[in-house]
Amino acid sequence: MPVAREPSVAKVIELIGSSPKGWEDAAKNAVMEAAKTIRNIKGVYLKECTAKVENNKIVEYRSIVKISFVVDKEI
């Protein structure tokens, strides 16, 4: 017989992470910063990559990410 699961609710937020190294590092930075104040992070979706350019060189990579997490239930 299947085990009944309590319904859960997830929330999605959008953040922009940055890094001088690359887009992957920028996305990691966004997740690490979010984890400082958000519990139960379950996934990240890379929405868009952009970069800041100065003197014809990329000086900052930016990753726009959507982070999903399970909302805590009040008891």
PyMOL commands that set and color helices and strands:
alter all, ss='L'
color gray80, all
select helices_A, chain A and resi 23-35
alter helices_A, ss='H'
color red, helices_A
select strands_A, chain A and resi 10-19+41-54+57-70
alter strands_A, ss='S'
color yellow, strands_A
deselect
rebuild
show_as cartoon
